[in-house]
Amino acid sequence: MRRWFDEFYEAMDEVRLEPHEFHEVRGWLVVPFSIVARGRATGLEVEQRADQAWRLRDGRAIHLELFADLEEALAAIEEAG
């Protein structure tokens, strides 16, 4: 995993996460976001959308899960109880 991230950041000139909104759901913070990156060699910008679900305890993040879309994240939270 570390090698994948190292190679990804070597290939990219700029990488940024752009949150779209924030949802508090049953002790979780769900954040639909985009990861936007520009290729170092090509200059092309690419964007991938996903959703983060942060488990919170006493105002601190204790767990993170990634999902393909908001519905999947919300369903996983419901299933976790």
Buried (B, 14 or more C-beta within 10 A) or exposed (E): EEEEEEEEEEEBEEEEEEEEEEBEEEEBBBBBBEEBBBEEEEEEEEEEBBBBBBBEEEEEEEEEBEBEEBEBBBEBBEEEE
